[in-house]
Amino acid sequence: MKYLLIFLMTFTLVGCSGPKQVTITIQPDGNKMAFLTTEFTVKANQEVKIVMDNTATIEVMKHNVVILNDESKINEVGQQALSSPGYLPNHSAIIAATPMAGAGEKTEVTFKAPSNPGEYVYICTFPGHYMMMKGKMLVN
Ligand SMILES: [Cu+2]
């Protein structure tokens, strides 16, 4: 009976606090136009901090992480980025985005993961990068 009570109390506490915040650090693959981390998993509604840790050493290799709720909008977002401030368009498909990080810089964004489980694509919107720099956020 005592154990059951402890179990129930623990269960209640976990239930109330919800999923803890998680930090995902994403680096580019050296000086290549590619993400080193191409997949990560979070829980639905979880608070997520994404850090773009741009380890590149070439000045032109600027990167960000832009998460979309619609994979079919990659080209649209990538094209609009060309003429947007900070190369980040104001597009309804964007769930979250880090600011652009120059070589050797770190930028971050904190957001709430979608409540709908599934696969969400992320890209880098620096001009010319979105076709190569892609990854998947899995929400479960
Ligand atoms: Cu990039």
Backbone and ligand atoms as CSV (ligand in chain L), in Angstrom:
chain,resi,resn,atom,element,x,y,z
A,1,MET,N,N,0.834,-1.209,0.000
A,1,MET,CA,C,0.000,0.000,0.000
A,1,MET,C,C,0.870,1.261,0.000
A,2,LYS,N,N,1.905,1.229,0.841
A,2,LYS,CA,C,2.841,2.361,0.925
A,2,LYS,C,C,3.486,2.611,-0.440
A,3,TYR,N,N,3.884,1.513,-1.093
A,3,TYR,CA,C,4.558,1.643,-2.381
A,3,TYR,C,C,3.605,2.174,-3.454
A,4,LEU,N,N,2.398,1.723,-3.353
A,4,LEU,CA,C,1.395,2.166,-4.318
A,4,LEU,C,C,1.203,3.679,-4.209
A,5,LEU,N,N,1.190,4.154,-2.958
A,5,LEU,CA,C,1.015,5.579,-2.702
A,5,LEU,C,C,2.184,6.380,-3.289
A,6,ILE,N,N,3.405,5.887,-3.053
A,6,ILE,CA,C,4.607,6.551,-3.576
A,6,ILE,C,C,4.546,6.569,-5.109
A,7,PHE,N,N,4.142,5.443,-5.655
A,7,PHE,CA,C,4.029,5.340,-7.110
A,7,PHE,C,C,3.027,6.374,-7.646
A,8,LEU,N,N,1.885,6.448,-6.987
A,8,LEU,CA,C,0.846,7.378,-7.435
A,8,LEU,C,C,1.311,8.834,-7.316
A,9,MET,N,N,2.026,9.137,-6.229
A,9,MET,CA,C,2.518,10.500,-6.038
A,9,MET,C,C,3.528,10.875,-7.120
A,10,THR,N,N,4.423,9.945,-7.405
A,10,THR,CA,C,5.435,10.180,-8.436
A,10,THR,C,C,4.762,10.400,-9.781
A,11,PHE,N,N,3.793,9.552,-10.034
A,11,PHE,CA,C,3.075,9.630,-11.305
A,11,PHE,C,C,2.395,10.996,-11.459
A,12,THR,N,N,1.785,11.448,-10.382
A,12,THR,CA,C,1.083,12.732,-10.400
A,12,THR,C,C,2.054,13.880,-10.661
A,13,LEU,N,N,3.198,13.839,-9.975
A,13,LEU,CA,C,4.198,14.903,-10.145
A,13,LEU,C,C,4.687,14.981,-11.587
A,14,VAL,N,N,4.997,13.811,-12.150
A,14,VAL,CA,C,5.475,13.778,-13.538
A,14,VAL,C,C,4.373,14.275,-14.466
A,15,GLY,N,N,3.159,13.846,-14.164
A,15,GLY,CA,C,2.025,14.231,-14.994
A,15,GLY,C,C,1.810,15.731,-15.020
A,16,CYS,N,N,2.037,16.378,-13.894
A,16,CYS,CA,C,1.798,17.813,-13.798
A,16,CYS,C,C,2.873,18.637,-14.482
A,17,SER,N,N,4.123,18.203,-14.326
A,17,SER,CA,C,5.220,19.025,-14.836
A,17,SER,C,C,5.333,18.946,-16.359
A,18,GLY,N,N,4.796,17.904,-16.964
A,18,GLY,CA,C,4.869,17.751,-18.411
A,18,GLY,C,C,6.290,17.459,-18.847
A,19,PRO,N,N,6.516,17.341,-20.181
A,19,PRO,CA,C,7.865,17.031,-20.649
A,19,PRO,C,C,8.817,18.196,-20.351
A,20,LYS,N,N,9.999,17.852,-19.871
A,20,LYS,CA,C,11.011,18.860,-19.563
A,20,LYS,C,C,11.562,19.496,-20.828
A,21,GLN,N,N,12.119,20.695,-20.638
A,21,GLN,CA,C,12.754,21.362,-21.788
A,21,GLN,C,C,13.968,20.547,-22.240
A,22,VAL,N,N,14.187,20.526,-23.525
A,22,VAL,CA,C,15.322,19.804,-24.076
A,22,VAL,C,C,16.123,20.766,-24.953
A,23,THR,N,N,17.436,20.608,-24.943
A,23,THR,CA,C,18.289,21.444,-25.787
A,23,THR,C,C,18.903,20.589,-26.895
A,24,ILE,N,N,18.720,21.010,-28.116
A,24,ILE,CA,C,19.281,20.305,-29.269
A,24,ILE,C,C,20.324,21.223,-29.910
A,25,THR,N,N,21.551,20.766,-29.976
A,25,THR,CA,C,22.603,21.563,-30.607
A,25,THR,C,C,22.868,21.015,-32.003
A,26,ILE,N,N,22.781,21.898,-32.977
A,26,ILE,CA,C,22.972,21.484,-34.368
A,26,ILE,C,C,24.179,22.205,-34.948
A,27,GLN,N,N,25.117,21.438,-35.470
A,27,GLN,CA,C,26.315,22.008,-36.092
A,27,GLN,C,C,26.302,21.702,-37.584
A,28,PRO,N,N,27.012,22.515,-38.364
A,28,PRO,CA,C,27.196,22.142,-39.767
A,28,PRO,C,C,28.283,21.073,-39.868
A,29,ASP,N,N,28.338,20.407,-40.980
A,29,ASP,CA,C,29.384,19.407,-41.211
A,29,ASP,C,C,30.636,20.142,-41.687
A,30,GLY,N,N,31.427,20.617,-40.750
A,30,GLY,CA,C,32.648,21.365,-41.082
A,30,GLY,C,C,32.330,22.583,-41.915
A,31,ASN,N,N,33.005,22.730,-43.039
A,31,ASN,CA,C,32.751,23.864,-43.925
A,31,ASN,C,C,31.858,23.481,-45.092
A,32,LYS,N,N,31.221,22.311,-44.968
A,32,LYS,CA,C,30.302,21.872,-46.035
A,32,LYS,C,C,28.941,22.530,-45.845
A,33,MET,N,N,28.177,22.513,-46.914
A,33,MET,CA,C,26.825,23.049,-46.899
A,33,MET,C,C,25.890,21.923,-46.466
A,34,ALA,N,N,26.053,21.460,-45.217
A,34,ALA,CA,C,25.257,20.338,-44.715
A,34,ALA,C,C,25.189,20.390,-43.198
A,35,PHE,N,N,24.086,19.871,-42.662
A,35,PHE,CA,C,23.965,19.751,-41.207
A,35,PHE,C,C,24.659,18.464,-40.770
A,36,LEU,N,N,25.339,18.510,-39.617
A,36,LEU,CA,C,25.927,17.303,-39.035
A,36,LEU,C,C,24.816,16.467,-38.388
A,37,THR,N,N,23.892,17.166,-37.727
A,37,THR,CA,C,22.726,16.503,-37.124
A,37,THR,C,C,21.586,16.591,-38.123
A,38,THR,N,N,21.160,15.461,-38.659
A,38,THR,CA,C,20.108,15.498,-39.667
A,38,THR,C,C,18.784,14.953,-39.131
A,39,GLU,N,N,18.772,14.558,-37.852
A,39,GLU,CA,C,17.527,14.069,-37.264
A,39,GLU,C,C,17.589,14.177,-35.750
A,40,PHE,N,N,16.492,14.640,-35.139
A,40,PHE,CA,C,16.378,14.600,-33.684
A,40,PHE,C,C,14.920,14.417,-33.306
A,41,THR,N,N,14.711,13.943,-32.075
A,41,THR,CA,C,13.357,13.623,-31.625
A,41,THR,C,C,12.983,14.441,-30.386
A,42,VAL,N,N,11.782,14.964,-30.379
A,42,VAL,CA,C,11.252,15.685,-29.224
A,42,VAL,C,C,9.849,15.149,-28.933
A,43,LYS,N,N,9.327,15.550,-27.781
A,43,LYS,CA,C,7.965,15.134,-27.450
A,43,LYS,C,C,6.987,16.237,-27.860
A,44,ALA,N,N,5.766,15.846,-28.138
A,44,ALA,CA,C,4.714,16.816,-28.465
A,44,ALA,C,C,4.564,17.813,-27.329
A,45,ASN,N,N,4.444,19.075,-27.659
A,45,ASN,CA,C,4.258,20.172,-26.687
A,45,ASN,C,C,5.477,20.447,-25.813
A,46,GLN,N,N,6.579,19.761,-26.067
A,46,GLN,CA,C,7.785,19.960,-25.243
A,46,GLN,C,C,8.421,21.306,-25.570
A,47,GLU,N,N,8.986,21.934,-24.532
A,47,GLU,CA,C,9.731,23.170,-24.788
A,47,GLU,C,C,11.107,22.774,-25.323
A,48,VAL,N,N,11.446,23.287,-26.482
A,48,VAL,CA,C,12.675,22.878,-27.167
A,48,VAL,C,C,13.564,24.090,-27.396
A,49,LYS,N,N,14.840,23.941,-27.030
A,49,LYS,CA,C,15.807,24.994,-27.368
A,49,LYS,C,C,16.729,24.446,-28.453
A,50,ILE,N,N,16.744,25.133,-29.581
A,50,ILE,CA,C,17.639,24.737,-30.665
A,50,ILE,C,C,18.821,25.704,-30.671
A,51,VAL,N,N,20.012,25.161,-30.635
A,51,VAL,CA,C,21.218,25.983,-30.740
A,51,VAL,C,C,21.880,25.696,-32.079
A,52,MET,N,N,22.063,26.744,-32.886
A,52,MET,CA,C,22.867,26.594,-34.100
A,52,MET,C,C,24.298,26.937,-33.709
A,53,ASP,N,N,25.128,25.914,-33.602
A,53,ASP,CA,C,26.536,26.082,-33.230
A,53,ASP,C,C,27.345,26.011,-34.523
A,54,ASN,N,N,27.560,27.172,-35.113
A,54,ASN,CA,C,28.198,27.200,-36.435
A,54,ASN,C,C,29.714,27.079,-36.291
A,55,THR,N,N,30.187,25.859,-36.439
A,55,THR,CA,C,31.610,25.559,-36.273
A,55,THR,C,C,32.411,25.818,-37.547
A,56,ALA,N,N,31.755,26.316,-38.584
A,56,ALA,CA,C,32.465,26.581,-39.845
A,56,ALA,C,C,33.563,27.631,-39.625
A,57,THR,N,N,34.595,27.578,-40.442
A,57,THR,CA,C,35.701,28.534,-40.320
A,57,THR,C,C,35.804,29.441,-41.547
A,58,ILE,N,N,34.941,29.209,-42.534
A,58,ILE,CA,C,34.934,30.048,-43.740
A,58,ILE,C,C,33.820,31.090,-43.579
A,59,GLU,N,N,34.160,32.347,-43.778
A,59,GLU,CA,C,33.244,33.456,-43.513
A,59,GLU,C,C,31.898,33.341,-44.243
A,60,VAL,N,N,31.894,32.810,-45.461
A,60,VAL,CA,C,30.639,32.746,-46.230
A,60,VAL,C,C,29.691,31.638,-45.761
A,61,MET,N,N,30.169,30.760,-44.865
A,61,MET,CA,C,29.322,29.649,-44.400
A,61,MET,C,C,28.480,30.072,-43.203
A,62,LYS,N,N,27.466,30.893,-43.501
A,62,LYS,CA,C,26.533,31.296,-42.449
A,62,LYS,C,C,25.354,30.323,-42.464
A,63,HIS,N,N,24.847,30.013,-41.271
A,63,HIS,CA,C,23.761,29.029,-41.184
A,63,HIS,C,C,22.714,29.404,-40.137
A,64,ASN,N,N,21.499,28.915,-40.375
A,64,ASN,CA,C,20.460,28.958,-39.348
A,64,ASN,C,C,19.716,27.634,-39.365
A,65,VAL,N,N,18.756,27.504,-38.471
A,65,VAL,CA,C,17.898,26.315,-38.448
A,65,VAL,C,C,16.460,26.817,-38.491
A,66,VAL,N,N,15.753,26.456,-39.565
A,66,VAL,CA,C,14.376,26.916,-39.752
A,66,VAL,C,C,13.484,25.677,-39.859
A,67,ILE,N,N,12.577,25.538,-38.887
A,67,ILE,CA,C,11.705,24.355,-38.841
A,67,ILE,C,C,10.367,24.688,-39.483
A,68,LEU,N,N,9.922,23.815,-40.369
A,68,LEU,CA,C,8.679,24.046,-41.120
A,68,LEU,C,C,7.606,23.020,-40.740
A,69,ASN,N,N,6.359,23.428,-40.853
A,69,ASN,CA,C,5.267,22.486,-40.589
A,69,ASN,C,C,4.721,21.888,-41.882
A,70,ASP,N,N,5.374,22.206,-42.997
A,70,ASP,CA,C,4.899,21.706,-44.284
A,70,ASP,C,C,6.096,21.535,-45.230
A,71,GLU,N,N,6.440,20.268,-45.462
A,71,GLU,CA,C,7.610,19.961,-46.273
A,71,GLU,C,C,7.499,20.508,-47.700
A,72,SER,N,N,6.272,20.642,-48.193
A,72,SER,CA,C,6.074,21.100,-49.566
A,72,SER,C,C,6.402,22.588,-49.732
A,73,LYS,N,N,6.675,23.273,-48.637
A,73,LYS,CA,C,6.953,24.721,-48.702
A,73,LYS,C,C,8.459,25.035,-48.670
A,74,ILE,N,N,9.294,24.005,-48.726
A,74,ILE,CA,C,10.754,24.225,-48.655
A,74,ILE,C,C,11.216,25.213,-49.727
A,75,ASN,N,N,10.825,24.967,-50.973
A,75,ASN,CA,C,11.283,25.843,-52.070
A,75,ASN,C,C,10.760,27.264,-51.908
A,76,GLU,N,N,9.496,27.384,-51.559
A,76,GLU,CA,C,8.878,28.690,-51.373
A,76,GLU,C,C,9.613,29.500,-50.295
A,77,VAL,N,N,9.839,28.857,-49.153
A,77,VAL,CA,C,10.532,29.525,-48.047
A,77,VAL,C,C,11.969,29.862,-48.457
A,78,GLY,N,N,12.632,28.907,-49.108
A,78,GLY,CA,C,14.010,29.124,-49.551
A,78,GLY,C,C,14.124,30.270,-50.540
A,79,GLN,N,N,13.155,30.380,-51.438
A,79,GLN,CA,C,13.163,31.455,-52.433
A,79,GLN,C,C,12.861,32.809,-51.798
A,80,GLN,N,N,11.862,32.841,-50.917
A,80,GLN,CA,C,11.505,34.103,-50.251
A,80,GLN,C,C,12.639,34.603,-49.363
A,81,ALA,N,N,13.431,33.671,-48.844
A,81,ALA,CA,C,14.541,34.037,-47.951
A,81,ALA,C,C,15.537,34.953,-48.654
A,82,LEU,N,N,15.701,34.771,-49.956
A,82,LEU,CA,C,16.689,35.549,-50.728
A,82,LEU,C,C,16.489,37.050,-50.571
A,83,SER,N,N,15.234,37.474,-50.470
A,83,SER,CA,C,14.946,38.905,-50.395
A,83,SER,C,C,14.398,39.312,-49.021
A,84,SER,N,N,14.652,38.493,-48.007
A,84,SER,CA,C,14.127,38.799,-46.667
A,84,SER,C,C,15.243,39.270,-45.734
A,85,PRO,N,N,14.896,40.136,-44.772
A,85,PRO,CA,C,15.903,40.589,-43.804
A,85,PRO,C,C,16.456,39.413,-43.009
A,86,GLY,N,N,17.767,39.326,-42.902
A,86,GLY,CA,C,18.389,38.204,-42.188
A,86,GLY,C,C,18.178,36.879,-42.899
A,87,TYR,N,N,17.764,36.942,-44.166
A,87,TYR,CA,C,17.449,35.750,-44.972
A,87,TYR,C,C,16.406,34.877,-44.299
A,88,LEU,N,N,15.494,35.499,-43.545
A,88,LEU,CA,C,14.423,34.742,-42.896
A,88,LEU,C,C,13.077,35.332,-43.289
A,89,PRO,N,N,12.328,34.662,-44.163
A,89,PRO,CA,C,11.036,35.204,-44.584
A,89,PRO,C,C,9.984,35.084,-43.491
A,90,ASN,N,N,8.976,35.913,-43.599
A,90,ASN,CA,C,7.838,35.846,-42.700
A,90,ASN,C,C,6.813,34.917,-43.352
A,91,HIS,N,N,6.958,33.620,-43.150
A,91,HIS,CA,C,6.140,32.632,-43.855
A,91,HIS,C,C,5.359,31.792,-42.850
A,92,SER,N,N,4.101,31.506,-43.174
A,92,SER,CA,C,3.219,30.806,-42.224
A,92,SER,C,C,3.666,29.366,-41.966
A,93,ALA,N,N,4.513,28.800,-42.825
A,93,ALA,CA,C,4.958,27.417,-42.621
A,93,ALA,C,C,6.082,27.307,-41.596
A,94,ILE,N,N,6.638,28.445,-41.179
A,94,ILE,CA,C,7.768,28.419,-40.245
A,94,ILE,C,C,7.275,28.302,-38.801
A,95,ILE,N,N,7.685,27.224,-38.127
A,95,ILE,CA,C,7.335,26.990,-36.722
A,95,ILE,C,C,8.297,27.737,-35.813
A,96,ALA,N,N,9.596,27.650,-36.146
A,96,ALA,CA,C,10.629,28.267,-35.313
A,96,ALA,C,C,11.880,28.441,-36.155
A,97,ALA,N,N,12.688,29.448,-35.811
A,97,ALA,CA,C,13.914,29.689,-36.564
A,97,ALA,C,C,14.955,30.355,-35.679
A,98,THR,N,N,16.191,29.891,-35.759
A,98,THR,CA,C,17.277,30.593,-35.067
A,98,THR,C,C,17.701,31.762,-35.945
A,99,PRO,N,N,18.259,32.823,-35.353
A,99,PRO,CA,C,18.879,33.848,-36.193
A,99,PRO,C,C,20.065,33.235,-36.958
A,100,MET,N,N,20.474,33.894,-38.022
A,100,MET,CA,C,21.604,33.433,-38.818
A,100,MET,C,C,22.890,33.519,-37.977
A,101,ALA,N,N,23.670,32.446,-37.987
A,101,ALA,CA,C,24.935,32.427,-37.235
A,101,ALA,C,C,26.100,32.480,-38.208
A,102,GLY,N,N,26.977,33.443,-38.020
A,102,GLY,CA,C,28.197,33.507,-38.828
A,102,GLY,C,C,29.163,32.414,-38.408
A,103,ALA,N,N,30.230,32.213,-39.174
A,103,ALA,CA,C,31.234,31.205,-38.833
A,103,ALA,C,C,31.756,31.463,-37.423
A,104,GLY,N,N,31.743,30.435,-36.580
A,104,GLY,CA,C,32.234,30.547,-35.214
A,104,GLY,C,C,31.224,31.113,-34.237
A,105,GLU,N,N,30.014,31.397,-34.714
A,105,GLU,CA,C,28.986,31.972,-33.827
A,105,GLU,C,C,27.936,30.936,-33.433
A,106,LYS,N,N,27.239,31.263,-32.342
A,106,LYS,CA,C,26.116,30.416,-31.897
A,106,LYS,C,C,24.871,31.281,-31.804
A,107,THR,N,N,23.755,30.777,-32.286
A,107,THR,CA,C,22.467,31.462,-32.112
A,107,THR,C,C,21.470,30.422,-31.610
A,108,GLU,N,N,20.370,30.868,-31.044
A,108,GLU,CA,C,19.417,29.895,-30.517
A,108,GLU,C,C,17.983,30.407,-30.572
A,109,VAL,N,N,17.074,29.467,-30.460
A,109,VAL,CA,C,15.649,29.797,-30.385
A,109,VAL,C,C,14.990,28.794,-29.446
A,110,THR,N,N,14.028,29.252,-28.674
A,110,THR,CA,C,13.255,28.360,-27.807
A,110,THR,C,C,11.801,28.422,-28.251
A,111,PHE,N,N,11.178,27.266,-28.381
A,111,PHE,CA,C,9.789,27.225,-28.848
A,111,PHE,C,C,9.112,25.970,-28.290
A,112,LYS,N,N,7.813,25.918,-28.453
A,112,LYS,CA,C,7.048,24.747,-28.013
A,112,LYS,C,C,6.856,23.816,-29.204
A,113,ALA,N,N,7.229,22.560,-29.043
A,113,ALA,CA,C,7.079,21.586,-30.129
A,113,ALA,C,C,5.600,21.442,-30.481
A,114,PRO,N,N,5.309,21.120,-31.745
A,114,PRO,CA,C,3.907,20.959,-32.166
A,114,PRO,C,C,3.197,19.892,-31.338
A,115,SER,N,N,1.890,20.032,-31.217
A,115,SER,CA,C,1.109,19.029,-30.474
A,115,SER,C,C,0.800,17.815,-31.349
A,116,ASN,N,N,0.964,17.974,-32.652
A,116,ASN,CA,C,0.723,16.859,-33.575
A,116,ASN,C,C,1.997,16.054,-33.810
A,117,PRO,N,N,2.017,14.777,-33.392
A,117,PRO,CA,C,3.186,13.944,-33.664
A,117,PRO,C,C,3.401,13.807,-35.171
A,118,GLY,N,N,4.654,13.652,-35.558
A,118,GLY,CA,C,4.956,13.487,-36.977
A,118,GLY,C,C,6.351,13.960,-37.298
A,119,GLU,N,N,6.618,14.095,-38.594
A,119,GLU,CA,C,7.932,14.528,-39.065
A,119,GLU,C,C,7.858,15.979,-39.518
A,120,TYR,N,N,8.808,16.770,-39.057
A,120,TYR,CA,C,8.874,18.176,-39.448
A,120,TYR,C,C,10.258,18.428,-40.028
A,121,VAL,N,N,10.308,19.021,-41.193
A,121,VAL,CA,C,11.589,19.234,-41.854
A,121,VAL,C,C,12.219,20.528,-41.351
A,122,TYR,N,N,13.560,20.559,-41.278
A,122,TYR,CA,C,14.229,21.833,-41.024
A,122,TYR,C,C,15.294,22.093,-42.083
A,123,ILE,N,N,15.474,23.364,-42.367
A,123,ILE,CA,C,16.401,23.780,-43.423
A,123,ILE,C,C,17.236,24.961,-42.938
A,124,CYS,N,N,18.276,25.282,-43.716
A,124,CYS,CA,C,19.027,26.522,-43.524
A,124,CYS,C,C,18.610,27.444,-44.662
A,125,THR,N,N,18.269,28.692,-44.331
A,125,THR,CA,C,17.755,29.587,-45.371
A,125,THR,C,C,18.794,30.583,-45.886
A,126,PHE,N,N,20.077,30.360,-45.582
A,126,PHE,CA,C,21.099,31.205,-46.215
A,126,PHE,C,C,21.057,30.921,-47.722
A,127,PRO,N,N,21.187,31.982,-48.544
A,127,PRO,CA,C,21.043,31.794,-49.990
A,127,PRO,C,C,21.831,30.591,-50.547
A,128,GLY,N,N,21.118,29.723,-51.218
A,128,GLY,CA,C,21.722,28.557,-51.860
A,128,GLY,C,C,21.842,27.337,-50.964
A,129,HIS,N,N,21.540,27.453,-49.684
A,129,HIS,CA,C,21.772,26.332,-48.763
A,129,HIS,C,C,20.580,25.391,-48.594
A,130,TYR,N,N,19.361,25.884,-48.809
A,130,TYR,CA,C,18.201,25.077,-48.409
A,130,TYR,C,C,18.061,23.770,-49.187
A,131,MET,N,N,18.631,23.719,-50.362
A,131,MET,CA,C,18.512,22.485,-51.134
A,131,MET,C,C,19.406,21.370,-50.586
A,132,MET,N,N,20.508,21.785,-49.927
A,132,MET,CA,C,21.459,20.817,-49.373
A,132,MET,C,C,21.279,20.626,-47.870
A,133,MET,N,N,20.944,21.719,-47.199
A,133,MET,CA,C,20.905,21.677,-45.724
A,133,MET,C,C,19.496,21.377,-45.239
A,134,LYS,N,N,19.260,20.088,-44.996
A,134,LYS,CA,C,17.943,19.641,-44.559
A,134,LYS,C,C,18.075,18.642,-43.436
A,135,GLY,N,N,17.088,18.627,-42.567
A,135,GLY,CA,C,17.036,17.615,-41.511
A,135,GLY,C,C,15.600,17.385,-41.105
A,136,LYS,N,N,15.414,16.471,-40.154
A,136,LYS,CA,C,14.074,16.071,-39.744
A,136,LYS,C,C,13.929,16.159,-38.238
A,137,MET,N,N,12.899,16.860,-37.795
A,137,MET,CA,C,12.534,16.841,-36.380
A,137,MET,C,C,11.362,15.870,-36.226
A,138,LEU,N,N,11.567,14.835,-35.408
A,138,LEU,CA,C,10.499,13.866,-35.183
A,138,LEU,C,C,9.792,14.229,-33.877
A,139,VAL,N,N,8.485,14.369,-33.951
A,139,VAL,CA,C,7.688,14.671,-32.754
A,139,VAL,C,C,6.882,13.437,-32.398
A,140,ASN,N,N,7.030,12.956,-31.163
A,140,ASN,CA,C,6.242,11.773,-30.780
A,140,ASN,C,C,5.568,11.962,-29.420
L,1,CU,CU,CU,23.543,27.184,-44.239
